[in-house]
Amino acid sequence: MTSARRTLLIGLATFVVGLALWLSGLDTQIFIFTPSKAGVVLMVVGGLEALYGVYKAVRGEAPRN
């Protein structure tokens, strides 16, 4: 699997996990954090990583020697 595709898939998986936390934890609070807020953070990080994967795929990677 190429690096760009792997980065894109990991970013999308992180986004989906964040979305699940956000949707399921709207009225729940665990000792230190609220799952919905952690879900929003994971969605932002996952979205940025997915965009970086798209950027790497479009730009193309030079072969390393």
Secondary structure, 3 states (H helix, E strand, C coil): CCHHHHHHHHHHHHHHHHHHHHHHCCCCCCCCCCHHHHHHHHHHHHHHHHHHHHHHHHHCCCCCC
